[in-house]
Amino acid sequence: MIKYNEKSRTFYLGNEYVSYIFKILENEQLGQLYYGKAIKDSKNFDHLFESEPRPMTVCTFDGDMKFSLEYIKQEYPSYGTGDMRHPAIDILQENGSRIIDFKYQSHEIIKGKPELKDLPATYVEHDDEAETLSVSLYDDLIDAKLILTYTIFKDRPVITRNAYIENCGDTEFRLNRAMSLSLDLPDKDYDMIELTGAWSRERHIKSRKLEHGIQSIYSLRGISSANFNPFIALKRYDCNENSGEVLGFSFVYSGNFLAQVEVDTYDISRVSMGIHPHNFSWKLRKGESFQTPEVVMVYSDKGLNGMSQTFHKLYQSRLARGKFRDEARPILVNNWEGTYFDFDEEKILSMAKQSKELGVELFVLDDGWFGVRNDDTSGLGDWYPNLDKLPNGISGLSKKVTEMGIKFGLWIEPEMVNKDSELYRKHPEWTLETPNRKSSHGRHQHVLDFSNPDVIDYIYKMISKVIRESDISYIKWDMNRSLSEVYSNVHDSESQGKVMHKYVLGVYRLYEMLINEFPDILFESCSSGGSRFDPGMLYYAPQCWTSDDTDAIERLKIQYGTSLVYPLSSIGAHVSAIPNAQVFRNVPIETRANVACFGTFGYELDVNKLSEEDKKVIVEQIKFMKDNRKLLQFGTFYRLKSPFEGNETVWMVVSEDKDKAIVGYYKTLQKVNCPYNRVKLQGLDPEKKYEVSINDYEAYGDELMNVGMITTDRSSGEQKDINKAEGDYSSRLYILTAK
Ligand code: DGJ
């Protein structure tokens, strides 16, 4: 998979799907030659290295007008020696210079994929699943080492990258920018896709044509954010969901990030992805080093669905970890939208009892069980039960719940503190705040200094004690604000530029401590819904609360966008009460479940307030989910019709053996006397004959994929009983079973 040609000094990474080729240039730096669909290794690709003399360029070699870094495609460029674009790396030296020159020193090719110390990353279970190339470069003047690491997976169109910088000399320097990936592509004929939004409308799909200049998305919030997800894709103009070329870039990190495409006026597109350089500054003394997080690059010539399926399979099986990685997820009830802070033991027990009767497997107690926490102004940081509400504590409550035959889960928000709390009164110095400046709150809460290991140890002790003393099977780890006035009093003035990243490392460390001590607990990450839905989190928590917006119609867009990168086994999706708490919409309970079942399924309501009729429906929904969740959460997912483009949304999952498929068909508004309608399905076996539910007919896979499945709306103003599949916000689940 990885070869080095000594003569042409070329590195070739390739498998059956993808090739990545670069070489050692005349200046001993690395030049990019090709990234894309698999091509044979012709050992020498020097003809792909283009450099013509051009006026006004800065040239490297005396007397030579050709070799200019201004337009040479590079692997890890720097600024100031001819390249006028934004660099991958910036090092401020003691004498004030920023000029660097990392020259090839050596390389190593190994089987497998080494772990990244203290950072989340994709992994292999056997060394023959991947090969890794590490290229070492060295700057003699500042005695600094740079190692660029590339892994190619054997059976996937996936290449990962990261960078490592070490100070090997006596003089310290400051690393002000260290991208995980820089990739120069030879043209700009792409649309850039991003996932953008805000609280409650996370990960909506936006697309824009690449133009000269910079197009970028980023986070400066300390979390990956609801506003932009750490992901971009570059798709060719003719690429759609099912065909055409697309390159996907996903950053395995949960804090500040930059994802940028800079197109120069020679039409070269430079993709950069990494920790955002703003507020990042890392002083490296002798022997000290910095490791960047990982970027995962996916190549697809099978459209966006092809790209997403590669991400899904990789992230589900080689990023997520632990006992629940491959397991169908428990069906849960969460009390948040049902009670908010207004509950006591009696209420929770009766909700748990009713949940059990409906067939639910896990009852989750959300915010409000600890300290003095009757609203969101107090209590965060005091991780011991509120005995006024819960006289038997979490220990007693959890045991009573589990004795009913239903599992118990708990909400925490470990990174935060309210000023009105015992923790803050004892340790006011433990929040992130800038000396002598007012510090802003978010939802009345302040951010604990997770760059300080003492804070983490203290929080760990409190939380692990509650877990240890109780019967807990699930933890929802929430995080409800962006970081501001970031300054840590345990770091000197020179090191404040490290705090943002050290905070994220602290979050990872606490996760690691908890999942190591409690391997049987299922963790779900959350950040005011989906403000930290990123690959970094998936390494610790295999599922994530997707959005506080539980309205099924809104969720079509949110889940459709989220599915661009993240597997359905990670997408937390619940049925909530109507009118919906966020948009006040009344969506039928069938559609609420038909949307939520394409994710980790549950209910977010007070089960004691359900009508008898709804209870009957829910019992059936839960039975259906138990029978089909393995397929729904781990099958191959296809997006068929986008909610961003029209009144209908369609998506489907297909089992690995292609014997079963479920098509979700959703209609926002009812139209009258509608045209005839078909949807072309994907991923079926053309040779197999399928029974199609609802339509009550049988058809071969080739017909369903090429002619389409009939979805004609039968309403012409006349009410008929067709499975409640007519009317505003209606939906249908078509079940396809091979005969
Ligand atoms: C925000 C989360 O997204 C909600 O699900 C809920 O847990 C609240 N926080 C509790 O404060």
Residues whose N, C-alpha, C, O or C-beta is under 5 A from the ligand:
A	BS01	DGJ	W336 D366 D367 D478 C526 S527 S528 G529 D548
